[in-house]
């Protein structure tokens, strides 16, 4: 019966309390992950550009 209860729990219900907050948290987490990955891959290039701007000023 536990498999049946697990399947029933996957069916969406009308109880949507807190759903909006959870969705915003997931979107925020996804944006944070994308920003971190972008900084990892582009960090060296951004550092070189900022160094060049700093020396020219």
C-alpha distance matrix in Angstrom:
0.0 3.8 5.5 5.1 6.4 8.7 10.0 10.6 12.5 14.6 16.0 19.3 20.0 23.4 23.3 25.8 27.2 28.3 27.5 31.2 31.8 29.1 30.6 34.0 32.9 31.5 34.7 36.8 35.1 35.6 39.3 39.7 38.4 40.7 43.7 43.2 43.0 46.1 48.0 47.2 48.5 51.4 52.4 55.4 56.8 56.4 58.1 61.0 61.5 61.5 64.0 66.2 66.2 67.0 69.9 71.4 71.3
3.8 0.0 3.8 5.3 5.0 6.1 8.6 9.8 10.5 12.7 14.8 17.8 18.8 22.3 21.7 23.8 25.1 25.7 25.0 28.7 29.0 26.1 27.7 31.0 29.7 28.3 31.7 33.5 31.6 32.4 36.0 36.3 35.0 37.4 40.3 39.7 39.6 42.8 44.5 43.7 45.2 48.0 48.9 51.9 53.4 53.0 54.6 57.6 58.1 58.1 60.4 62.8 62.8 63.4 66.4 67.9 67.8
5.5 3.8 0.0 3.8 5.4 5.0 6.3 8.6 9.9 10.9 13.2 16.5 18.2 21.8 21.7 23.5 25.2 25.8 24.5 28.1 28.6 25.5 26.7 30.2 29.0 27.2 30.3 32.5 30.6 30.9 34.6 35.1 33.6 35.7 38.8 38.3 37.9 41.0 43.0 42.2 43.4 46.2 47.4 50.3 51.6 51.4 53.2 56.0 56.5 56.7 59.1 61.2 61.3 62.2 65.1 66.5 66.6
5.1 5.3 3.8 0.0 3.8 5.4 5.2 6.2 8.7 10.1 11.3 14.8 16.0 19.6 20.0 22.1 24.1 25.2 23.9 27.5 28.5 25.7 26.7 30.3 29.6 27.9 30.9 33.3 31.7 32.0 35.6 36.4 35.2 37.2 40.2 40.1 39.8 42.7 44.8 44.2 45.3 48.0 49.3 52.3 53.4 53.1 55.1 57.8 58.1 58.3 60.9 62.9 62.8 63.8 66.8 68.0 68.0
6.4 5.0 5.4 3.8 0.0 3.8 5.4 5.0 6.2 8.8 10.3 13.2 13.9 17.4 17.2 19.5 21.1 22.1 21.2 25.0 25.7 23.0 24.5 28.0 27.1 25.8 29.0 31.2 29.8 30.4 33.9 34.6 33.6 35.8 38.7 38.5 38.6 41.5 43.4 43.0 44.4 46.9 47.9 51.1 52.3 51.8 53.6 56.6 56.7 56.7 59.3 61.5 61.3 62.1 65.1 66.4 66.2
8.7 6.1 5.0 5.4 3.8 0.0 3.8 5.4 5.1 6.6 9.3 12.2 13.8 17.4 17.0 18.6 20.3 20.8 19.5 23.1 23.7 20.7 22.0 25.5 24.4 22.8 26.0 28.2 26.6 27.1 30.7 31.3 30.1 32.3 35.2 35.0 35.0 37.9 39.8 39.4 40.7 43.3 44.4 47.5 48.7 48.2 50.1 53.0 53.2 53.3 55.8 58.0 57.8 58.7 61.7 63.0 62.9
10.0 8.6 6.3 5.2 5.4 3.8 0.0 3.8 5.4 5.2 7.0 10.6 12.6 16.4 16.8 18.4 20.6 21.4 19.6 23.1 24.2 21.3 22.0 25.7 25.1 23.2 26.0 28.6 27.2 27.3 30.8 31.9 30.7 32.5 35.6 35.7 35.4 38.1 40.3 40.0 41.0 43.5 44.9 48.0 48.9 48.5 50.6 53.4 53.5 53.7 56.4 58.3 58.2 59.2 62.2 63.4 63.3
10.6 9.8 8.6 6.2 5.0 5.4 3.8 0.0 3.8 5.4 5.5 8.7 9.8 13.5 14.1 16.2 18.5 19.8 18.4 21.9 23.3 20.8 21.7 25.4 25.1 23.7 26.4 29.0 28.0 28.3 31.7 32.9 32.1 33.9 36.8 37.1 37.1 39.7 41.9 41.8 42.9 45.3 46.5 49.8 50.7 50.0 52.1 55.0 54.9 54.9 57.8 59.7 59.3 60.4 63.5 64.5 64.3
12.5 10.5 9.9 8.7 6.2 5.1 5.4 3.8 0.0 3.8 5.5 7.5 8.7 12.3 11.9 13.7 15.6 16.6 15.3 18.9 20.0 17.4 18.6 22.2 21.7 20.5 23.4 25.8 24.8 25.4 28.7 29.7 29.1 31.1 33.8 34.1 34.3 36.9 38.9 39.0 40.3 42.5 43.6 47.0 47.9 47.1 49.1 52.1 52.0 51.9 54.7 56.8 56.3 57.2 60.4 61.5 61.2
14.6 12.7 10.9 10.1 8.8 6.6 5.2 5.4 3.8 0.0 3.8 6.2 8.9 12.5 12.7 13.6 16.1 16.6 14.5 17.9 19.2 16.4 16.9 20.6 20.4 18.6 21.3 24.0 22.9 23.0 26.4 27.7 26.9 28.6 31.5 32.0 31.9 34.4 36.6 36.7 37.7 40.0 41.3 44.6 45.4 44.7 46.9 49.7 49.5 49.7 52.5 54.4 54.0 55.1 58.2 59.2 59.0
16.0 14.8 13.2 11.3 10.3 9.3 7.0 5.5 5.5 3.8 0.0 3.8 6.4 10.1 11.3 12.5 15.5 16.8 14.6 17.8 19.8 17.5 17.6 21.4 21.8 20.2 22.5 25.4 24.9 24.8 28.0 29.6 29.0 30.5 33.4 34.2 34.2 36.3 38.8 39.0 39.9 42.0 43.5 46.8 47.3 46.6 48.9 51.7 51.3 51.4 54.4 56.2 55.6 56.8 60.0 60.8 60.5
19.3 17.8 16.5 14.8 13.2 12.2 10.6 8.7 7.5 6.2 3.8 0.0 3.8 6.9 8.2 9.0 12.3 13.7 11.4 14.4 16.7 14.9 14.9 18.6 19.4 18.2 20.2 23.1 23.1 23.2 26.0 27.9 27.7 29.0 31.7 32.8 33.1 35.0 37.4 38.0 39.0 40.7 42.1 45.6 46.0 44.9 47.4 50.2 49.6 49.6 52.7 54.4 53.6 54.8 58.1 58.8 58.4
20.0 18.8 18.2 16.0 13.9 13.8 12.6 9.8 8.7 8.9 6.4 3.8 0.0 3.8 5.4 7.5 10.6 12.9 11.4 14.6 16.9 15.7 16.2 19.6 20.6 20.0 22.0 24.7 25.0 25.5 28.1 29.8 30.1 31.5 33.9 35.1 35.7 37.5 39.7 40.5 41.7 43.3 44.5 48.1 48.5 47.2 49.6 52.5 51.8 51.6 54.7 56.5 55.5 56.6 60.0 60.7 60.0
23.4 22.3 21.8 19.6 17.4 17.4 16.4 13.5 12.3 12.5 10.1 6.9 3.8 0.0 3.8 5.8 8.9 11.9 10.8 13.4 16.1 15.7 16.2 19.1 20.6 20.6 22.2 24.7 25.5 26.2 28.4 30.3 30.9 32.2 34.4 35.9 36.7 38.3 40.4 41.5 42.7 44.0 45.2 48.8 49.1 47.5 49.9 52.9 52.0 51.6 54.9 56.6 55.3 56.4 59.9 60.4 59.6
23.3 21.7 21.7 20.0 17.2 17.0 16.8 14.1 11.9 12.7 11.3 8.2 5.4 3.8 0.0 3.8 5.7 8.9 8.7 11.7 13.6 13.4 14.7 17.4 18.4 18.9 20.9 22.9 23.7 24.8 27.0 28.5 29.4 31.0 33.0 34.2 35.3 37.0 38.8 40.0 41.5 42.8 43.6 47.3 47.8 46.1 48.3 51.5 50.6 50.0 53.2 55.1 53.9 54.8 58.3 59.0 58.0
25.8 23.8 23.5 22.1 19.5 18.6 18.4 16.2 13.7 13.6 12.5 9.0 7.5 5.8 3.8 0.0 3.8 6.2 5.3 8.0 10.3 10.4 11.3 13.8 15.2 15.8 17.5 19.5 20.6 21.7 23.7 25.3 26.4 27.8 29.6 31.1 32.3 33.8 35.6 36.9 38.4 39.5 40.4 44.1 44.5 42.7 45.0 48.0 47.1 46.5 49.8 51.6 50.3 51.2 54.7 55.3 54.4
27.2 25.1 25.2 24.1 21.1 20.3 20.6 18.5 15.6 16.1 15.5 12.3 10.6 8.9 5.7 3.8 0.0 3.8 5.5 7.7 8.9 9.8 11.6 13.4 14.4 15.8 17.7 19.0 20.2 21.9 23.6 24.8 26.3 28.0 29.5 30.8 32.4 33.9 35.3 36.8 38.6 39.5 40.1 43.8 44.4 42.4 44.4 47.7 46.8 45.9 49.0 51.1 49.6 50.3 53.9 54.6 53.5
28.3 25.7 25.8 25.2 22.1 20.8 21.4 19.8 16.6 16.6 16.8 13.7 12.9 11.9 8.9 6.2 3.8 0.0 3.8 5.5 5.4 6.4 8.8 10.2 10.8 12.6 14.5 15.5 16.7 18.7 20.3 21.3 22.8 24.7 26.0 27.2 29.0 30.5 31.8 33.2 35.2 36.1 36.5 40.3 40.9 38.9 40.8 44.1 43.3 42.3 45.4 47.6 46.2 46.8 50.3 51.2 50.0
27.5 25.0 24.5 23.9 21.2 19.5 19.6 18.4 15.3 14.5 14.6 11.4 11.4 10.8 8.7 5.3 5.5 3.8 0.0 3.8 5.5 5.2 6.2 8.7 9.9 10.7 12.4 14.3 15.4 16.7 18.5 20.0 21.2 22.8 24.5 25.9 27.2 28.7 30.4 31.8 33.4 34.4 35.2 38.9 39.3 37.6 39.7 42.9 42.0 41.3 44.5 46.5 45.2 46.1 49.6 50.3 49.4
31.2 28.7 28.1 27.5 25.0 23.1 23.1 21.9 18.9 17.9 17.8 14.4 14.6 13.4 11.7 8.0 7.7 5.5 3.8 0.0 3.8 5.4 5.1 6.3 8.6 10.0 10.6 12.3 14.2 15.4 16.6 18.4 20.1 21.3 22.6 24.4 26.0 27.0 28.7 30.4 31.9 32.6 33.4 37.1 37.3 35.3 37.6 40.6 39.5 38.8 42.1 43.9 42.5 43.4 46.9 47.5 46.4
31.8 29.0 28.6 28.5 25.7 23.7 24.2 23.3 20.0 19.2 19.8 16.7 16.9 16.1 13.6 10.3 8.9 5.4 5.5 3.8 0.0 3.8 5.4 5.1 6.2 8.7 9.9 10.5 12.2 14.3 15.4 16.4 18.4 20.1 21.0 22.5 24.4 25.7 26.9 28.6 30.5 31.2 31.5 35.3 35.8 33.7 35.6 38.9 38.0 37.0 40.2 42.2 40.8 41.4 45.0 45.8 44.7
29.1 26.1 25.5 25.7 23.0 20.7 21.3 20.8 17.4 16.4 17.5 14.9 15.7 15.7 13.4 10.4 9.8 6.4 5.2 5.4 3.8 0.0 3.8 5.5 5.0 6.2 8.7 9.8 10.5 12.4 14.3 15.3 16.5 18.5 20.0 21.1 22.7 24.4 25.7 27.0 28.9 30.0 30.5 34.2 34.9 33.1 35.1 38.3 37.7 36.9 40.0 42.1 41.0 41.7 45.2 46.1 45.3
30.6 27.7 26.7 26.7 24.5 22.0 22.0 21.7 18.6 16.9 17.6 14.9 16.2 16.2 14.7 11.3 11.6 8.8 6.2 5.1 5.4 3.8 0.0 3.8 5.4 5.1 6.2 8.6 9.8 10.6 12.4 14.2 15.4 16.7 18.4 20.0 21.3 22.6 24.4 25.9 27.3 28.3 29.2 32.9 33.2 31.5 33.8 36.8 36.0 35.5 38.7 40.6 39.4 40.4 43.9 44.6 43.9
34.0 31.0 30.2 30.3 28.0 25.5 25.7 25.4 22.2 20.6 21.4 18.6 19.6 19.1 17.4 13.8 13.4 10.2 8.7 6.3 5.1 5.5 3.8 0.0 3.8 5.4 5.1 6.1 8.5 9.8 10.5 12.2 14.2 15.4 16.4 18.3 20.0 21.0 22.4 24.3 25.9 26.5 27.1 30.9 31.1 29.1 31.3 34.4 33.4 32.7 36.0 37.8 36.5 37.4 40.9 41.6 40.7
32.9 29.7 29.0 29.6 27.1 24.4 25.1 25.1 21.7 20.4 21.8 19.4 20.6 20.6 18.4 15.2 14.4 10.8 9.9 8.6 6.2 5.0 5.4 3.8 0.0 3.8 5.5 5.1 6.1 8.6 9.9 10.5 12.3 14.3 15.3 16.4 18.4 19.9 21.0 22.5 24.5 25.4 25.7 29.5 30.2 28.3 30.1 33.4 32.8 32.0 35.0 37.2 36.1 36.7 40.2 41.2 40.4
31.5 28.3 27.2 27.9 25.8 22.8 23.2 23.7 20.5 18.6 20.2 18.2 20.0 20.6 18.9 15.8 15.8 12.6 10.7 10.0 8.7 6.2 5.1 5.4 3.8 0.0 3.8 5.4 5.1 6.2 8.7 9.8 10.6 12.4 14.2 15.4 16.6 18.3 20.0 21.2 22.8 24.0 24.8 28.5 29.1 27.6 29.7 32.8 32.3 31.9 34.9 36.9 36.1 37.0 40.3 41.3 40.8
34.7 31.7 30.3 30.9 29.0 26.0 26.0 26.4 23.4 21.3 22.5 20.2 22.0 22.2 20.9 17.5 17.7 14.5 12.4 10.6 9.9 8.7 6.2 5.1 5.5 3.8 0.0 3.8 5.4 5.1 6.2 8.6 9.9 10.6 12.3 14.3 15.5 16.5 18.4 20.1 21.3 22.1 23.1 26.8 27.0 25.3 27.7 30.7 29.8 29.5 32.7 34.5 33.5 34.6 38.0 38.7 38.2
36.8 33.5 32.5 33.3 31.2 28.2 28.6 29.0 25.8 24.0 25.4 23.1 24.7 24.7 22.9 19.5 19.0 15.5 14.3 12.3 10.5 9.8 8.6 6.1 5.1 5.4 3.8 0.0 3.8 5.4 5.1 6.2 8.7 10.0 10.5 12.3 14.3 15.3 16.5 18.4 20.2 20.7 21.1 24.9 25.4 23.4 25.5 28.6 27.9 27.2 30.3 32.3 31.3 32.1 35.5 36.4 35.7
35.1 31.6 30.6 31.7 29.8 26.6 27.2 28.0 24.8 22.9 24.9 23.1 25.0 25.5 23.7 20.6 20.2 16.7 15.4 14.2 12.2 10.5 9.8 8.5 6.1 5.1 5.4 3.8 0.0 3.8 5.5 5.1 6.2 8.7 9.9 10.6 12.3 14.2 15.3 16.6 18.6 19.7 20.1 23.8 24.7 23.1 25.0 28.2 27.9 27.4 30.2 32.4 31.8 32.5 35.8 37.0 36.5
35.6 32.4 30.9 32.0 30.4 27.1 27.3 28.3 25.4 23.0 24.8 23.2 25.5 26.2 24.8 21.7 21.9 18.7 16.7 15.4 14.3 12.4 10.6 9.8 8.6 6.2 5.1 5.4 3.8 0.0 3.8 5.4 5.1 6.2 8.6 9.9 10.7 12.2 14.3 15.4 16.7 18.0 19.1 22.6 23.2 21.9 24.2 27.1 26.7 26.7 29.6 31.5 31.0 32.1 35.2 36.2 36.1
39.3 36.0 34.6 35.6 33.9 30.7 30.8 31.7 28.7 26.4 28.0 26.0 28.1 28.4 27.0 23.7 23.6 20.3 18.5 16.6 15.4 14.3 12.4 10.5 9.9 8.7 6.2 5.1 5.5 3.8 0.0 3.8 5.5 5.1 6.1 8.6 10.0 10.5 12.2 14.2 15.5 16.0 16.9 20.6 20.8 19.2 21.6 24.5 23.8 23.5 26.7 28.5 27.7 28.8 32.1 32.9 32.6
39.7 36.3 35.1 36.4 34.6 31.3 31.9 32.9 29.7 27.7 29.6 27.9 29.8 30.3 28.5 25.3 24.8 21.3 20.0 18.4 16.4 15.3 14.2 12.2 10.5 9.8 8.6 6.2 5.1 5.4 3.8 0.0 3.8 5.5 5.1 6.2 8.6 9.8 10.5 12.3 14.4 15.1 15.3 19.0 19.8 18.1 20.0 23.2 22.9 22.3 25.2 27.4 26.8 27.5 30.7 32.0 31.7
38.4 35.0 33.6 35.2 33.6 30.1 30.7 32.1 29.1 26.9 29.0 27.7 30.1 30.9 29.4 26.4 26.3 22.8 21.2 20.1 18.4 16.5 15.4 14.2 12.3 10.6 9.9 8.7 6.2 5.1 5.5 3.8 0.0 3.8 5.4 5.2 6.2 8.5 9.9 10.6 12.5 14.0 14.7 18.2 19.2 18.2 20.1 23.1 23.2 23.1 25.7 27.9 27.8 28.7 31.6 32.9 33.0
40.7 37.4 35.7 37.2 35.8 32.3 32.5 33.9 31.1 28.6 30.5 29.0 31.5 32.2 31.0 27.8 28.0 24.7 22.8 21.3 20.1 18.5 16.7 15.4 14.3 12.4 10.6 10.0 8.7 6.2 5.1 5.5 3.8 0.0 3.8 5.5 5.2 6.1 8.6 9.9 10.7 11.8 13.2 16.7 17.0 16.1 18.6 21.2 21.0 21.3 24.2 25.9 25.7 27.1 29.9 30.9 31.2
43.7 40.3 38.8 40.2 38.7 35.2 35.6 36.8 33.8 31.5 33.4 31.7 33.9 34.4 33.0 29.6 29.5 26.0 24.5 22.6 21.0 20.0 18.4 16.4 15.3 14.2 12.3 10.5 9.9 8.6 6.1 5.1 5.4 3.8 0.0 3.8 5.5 5.1 6.1 8.6 10.0 10.2 10.8 14.5 15.0 13.4 15.6 18.6 18.2 18.1 21.0 22.9 22.6 23.7 26.7 27.8 27.9
43.2 39.7 38.3 40.1 38.5 35.0 35.7 37.1 34.1 32.0 34.2 32.8 35.1 35.9 34.2 31.1 30.8 27.2 25.9 24.4 22.5 21.1 20.0 18.3 16.4 15.4 14.3 12.3 10.6 9.9 8.6 6.2 5.2 5.5 3.8 0.0 3.8 5.4 5.1 6.2 8.8 9.9 9.7 13.3 14.7 13.6 15.1 18.2 18.7 18.4 20.8 23.1 23.3 24.0 26.8 28.3 28.6
43.0 39.6 37.9 39.8 38.6 35.0 35.4 37.1 34.3 31.9 34.2 33.1 35.7 36.7 35.3 32.3 32.4 29.0 27.2 26.0 24.4 22.7 21.3 20.0 18.4 16.6 15.5 14.3 12.3 10.7 10.0 8.6 6.2 5.2 5.5 3.8 0.0 3.8 5.4 5.1 6.3 8.5 9.6 12.7 13.8 13.6 15.5 18.1 18.7 19.2 21.5 23.4 23.9 25.0 27.5 29.0 29.7
46.1 42.8 41.0 42.7 41.5 37.9 38.1 39.7 36.9 34.4 36.3 35.0 37.5 38.3 37.0 33.8 33.9 30.5 28.7 27.0 25.7 24.4 22.6 21.0 19.9 18.3 16.5 15.3 14.2 12.2 10.5 9.8 8.5 6.1 5.1 5.4 3.8 0.0 3.8 5.4 5.3 5.8 7.6 10.8 11.0 10.6 13.1 15.4 15.5 16.3 18.8 20.4 20.8 22.2 24.7 25.8 26.6
48.0 44.5 43.0 44.8 43.4 39.8 40.3 41.9 38.9 36.6 38.8 37.4 39.7 40.4 38.8 35.6 35.3 31.8 30.4 28.7 26.9 25.7 24.4 22.4 21.0 20.0 18.4 16.5 15.3 14.3 12.2 10.5 9.9 8.6 6.1 5.1 5.4 3.8 0.0 3.8 5.5 5.1 4.8 8.5 9.6 8.6 10.3 13.2 13.7 13.9 16.2 18.3 18.7 19.6 22.2 23.7 24.3
47.2 43.7 42.2 44.2 43.0 39.4 40.0 41.8 39.0 36.7 39.0 38.0 40.5 41.5 40.0 36.9 36.8 33.2 31.8 30.4 28.6 27.0 25.9 24.3 22.5 21.2 20.1 18.4 16.6 15.4 14.2 12.3 10.6 9.9 8.6 6.2 5.1 5.4 3.8 0.0 3.8 5.8 5.5 8.2 10.2 10.5 11.5 14.0 15.4 15.9 17.6 19.8 20.8 21.6 23.7 25.6 26.5
48.5 45.2 43.4 45.3 44.4 40.7 41.0 42.9 40.3 37.7 39.9 39.0 41.7 42.7 41.5 38.4 38.6 35.2 33.4 31.9 30.5 28.9 27.3 25.9 24.5 22.8 21.3 20.2 18.6 16.7 15.5 14.4 12.5 10.7 10.0 8.8 6.3 5.3 5.5 3.8 0.0 3.8 5.9 7.6 8.6 9.8 11.6 13.2 14.4 15.8 17.5 19.0 20.3 21.7 23.5 25.0 26.4
51.4 48.0 46.2 48.0 46.9 43.3 43.5 45.3 42.5 40.0 42.0 40.7 43.3 44.0 42.8 39.5 39.5 36.1 34.4 32.6 31.2 30.0 28.3 26.5 25.4 24.0 22.1 20.7 19.7 18.0 16.0 15.1 14.0 11.8 10.2 9.9 8.5 5.8 5.1 5.8 3.8 0.0 3.8 5.6 5.4 6.2 8.6 10.2 10.8 12.3 14.3 15.6 16.7 18.3 20.2 21.5 22.8
52.4 48.9 47.4 49.3 47.9 44.4 44.9 46.5 43.6 41.3 43.5 42.1 44.5 45.2 43.6 40.4 40.1 36.5 35.2 33.4 31.5 30.5 29.2 27.1 25.7 24.8 23.1 21.1 20.1 19.1 16.9 15.3 14.7 13.2 10.8 9.7 9.6 7.6 4.8 5.5 5.9 3.8 0.0 3.8 5.5 5.2 6.1 8.7 10.0 10.6 12.1 14.3 15.4 16.2 18.3 20.1 21.1
55.4 51.9 50.3 52.3 51.1 47.5 48.0 49.8 47.0 44.6 46.8 45.6 48.1 48.8 47.3 44.1 43.8 40.3 38.9 37.1 35.3 34.2 32.9 30.9 29.5 28.5 26.8 24.9 23.8 22.6 20.6 19.0 18.2 16.7 14.5 13.3 12.7 10.8 8.5 8.2 7.6 5.6 3.8 0.0 3.8 5.5 5.1 6.3 8.8 10.0 10.5 12.4 14.4 15.2 16.6 18.5 20.2
56.8 53.4 51.6 53.4 52.3 48.7 48.9 50.7 47.9 45.4 47.3 46.0 48.5 49.1 47.8 44.5 44.4 40.9 39.3 37.3 35.8 34.9 33.2 31.1 30.2 29.1 27.0 25.4 24.7 23.2 20.8 19.8 19.2 17.0 15.0 14.7 13.8 11.0 9.6 10.2 8.6 5.4 5.5 3.8 0.0 3.8 5.4 5.2 6.3 8.7 9.9 10.7 12.5 14.2 15.5 16.8 18.6
56.4 53.0 51.4 53.1 51.8 48.2 48.5 50.0 47.1 44.7 46.6 44.9 47.2 47.5 46.1 42.7 42.4 38.9 37.6 35.3 33.7 33.1 31.5 29.1 28.3 27.6 25.3 23.4 23.1 21.9 19.2 18.1 18.2 16.1 13.4 13.6 13.6 10.6 8.6 10.5 9.8 6.2 5.2 5.5 3.8 0.0 3.8 5.4 5.1 6.1 8.5 9.9 10.6 12.1 14.3 15.4 16.6
58.1 54.6 53.2 55.1 53.6 50.1 50.6 52.1 49.1 46.9 48.9 47.4 49.6 49.9 48.3 45.0 44.4 40.8 39.7 37.6 35.6 35.1 33.8 31.3 30.1 29.7 27.7 25.5 25.0 24.2 21.6 20.0 20.1 18.6 15.6 15.1 15.5 13.1 10.3 11.5 11.6 8.6 6.1 5.1 5.4 3.8 0.0 3.8 5.5 5.2 6.1 8.6 9.9 10.4 12.2 14.3 15.4
61.0 57.6 56.0 57.8 56.6 53.0 53.4 55.0 52.1 49.7 51.7 50.2 52.5 52.9 51.5 48.0 47.7 44.1 42.9 40.6 38.9 38.3 36.8 34.4 33.4 32.8 30.7 28.6 28.2 27.1 24.5 23.2 23.1 21.2 18.6 18.2 18.1 15.4 13.2 14.0 13.2 10.2 8.7 6.3 5.2 5.4 3.8 0.0 3.8 5.5 5.1 6.2 8.7 9.8 10.6 12.3 14.4
61.5 58.1 56.5 58.1 56.7 53.2 53.5 54.9 52.0 49.5 51.3 49.6 51.8 52.0 50.6 47.1 46.8 43.3 42.0 39.5 38.0 37.7 36.0 33.4 32.8 32.3 29.8 27.9 27.9 26.7 23.8 22.9 23.2 21.0 18.2 18.7 18.7 15.5 13.7 15.4 14.4 10.8 10.0 8.8 6.3 5.1 5.5 3.8 0.0 3.8 5.4 5.1 6.2 8.6 10.0 10.7 12.5
61.5 58.1 56.7 58.3 56.7 53.3 53.7 54.9 51.9 49.7 51.4 49.6 51.6 51.6 50.0 46.5 45.9 42.3 41.3 38.8 37.0 36.9 35.5 32.7 32.0 31.9 29.5 27.2 27.4 26.7 23.5 22.3 23.1 21.3 18.1 18.4 19.2 16.3 13.9 15.9 15.8 12.3 10.6 10.0 8.7 6.1 5.2 5.5 3.8 0.0 3.8 5.4 5.0 6.0 8.6 9.9 10.6
64.0 60.4 59.1 60.9 59.3 55.8 56.4 57.8 54.7 52.5 54.4 52.7 54.7 54.9 53.2 49.8 49.0 45.4 44.5 42.1 40.2 40.0 38.7 36.0 35.0 34.9 32.7 30.3 30.2 29.6 26.7 25.2 25.7 24.2 21.0 20.8 21.5 18.8 16.2 17.6 17.5 14.3 12.1 10.5 9.9 8.5 6.1 5.1 5.4 3.8 0.0 3.8 5.4 5.0 6.2 8.6 10.0
66.2 62.8 61.2 62.9 61.5 58.0 58.3 59.7 56.8 54.4 56.2 54.4 56.5 56.6 55.1 51.6 51.1 47.6 46.5 43.9 42.2 42.1 40.6 37.8 37.2 36.9 34.5 32.3 32.4 31.5 28.5 27.4 27.9 25.9 22.9 23.1 23.4 20.4 18.3 19.8 19.0 15.6 14.3 12.4 10.7 9.9 8.6 6.2 5.1 5.4 3.8 0.0 3.8 5.4 5.3 6.2 8.7
66.2 62.8 61.3 62.8 61.3 57.8 58.2 59.3 56.3 54.0 55.6 53.6 55.5 55.3 53.9 50.3 49.6 46.2 45.2 42.5 40.8 41.0 39.4 36.5 36.1 36.1 33.5 31.3 31.8 31.0 27.7 26.8 27.8 25.7 22.6 23.3 23.9 20.8 18.7 20.8 20.3 16.7 15.4 14.4 12.5 10.6 9.9 8.7 6.2 5.0 5.4 3.8 0.0 3.8 5.6 5.2 6.3
67.0 63.4 62.2 63.8 62.1 58.7 59.2 60.4 57.2 55.1 56.8 54.8 56.6 56.4 54.8 51.2 50.3 46.8 46.1 43.4 41.4 41.7 40.4 37.4 36.7 37.0 34.6 32.1 32.5 32.1 28.8 27.5 28.7 27.1 23.7 24.0 25.0 22.2 19.6 21.6 21.7 18.3 16.2 15.2 14.2 12.1 10.4 9.8 8.6 6.0 5.0 5.4 3.8 0.0 3.8 5.5 5.3
69.9 66.4 65.1 66.8 65.1 61.7 62.2 63.5 60.4 58.2 60.0 58.1 60.0 59.9 58.3 54.7 53.9 50.3 49.6 46.9 45.0 45.2 43.9 40.9 40.2 40.3 38.0 35.5 35.8 35.2 32.1 30.7 31.6 29.9 26.7 26.8 27.5 24.7 22.2 23.7 23.5 20.2 18.3 16.6 15.5 14.3 12.2 10.6 10.0 8.6 6.2 5.3 5.6 3.8 0.0 3.8 5.5
71.4 67.9 66.5 68.0 66.4 63.0 63.4 64.5 61.5 59.2 60.8 58.8 60.7 60.4 59.0 55.3 54.6 51.2 50.3 47.5 45.8 46.1 44.6 41.6 41.2 41.3 38.7 36.4 37.0 36.2 32.9 32.0 32.9 30.9 27.8 28.3 29.0 25.8 23.7 25.6 25.0 21.5 20.1 18.5 16.8 15.4 14.3 12.3 10.7 9.9 8.6 6.2 5.2 5.5 3.8 0.0 3.8
71.3 67.8 66.6 68.0 66.2 62.9 63.3 64.3 61.2 59.0 60.5 58.4 60.0 59.6 58.0 54.4 53.5 50.0 49.4 46.4 44.7 45.3 43.9 40.7 40.4 40.8 38.2 35.7 36.5 36.1 32.6 31.7 33.0 31.2 27.9 28.6 29.7 26.6 24.3 26.5 26.4 22.8 21.1 20.2 18.6 16.6 15.4 14.4 12.5 10.6 10.0 8.7 6.3 5.3 5.5 3.8 0.0
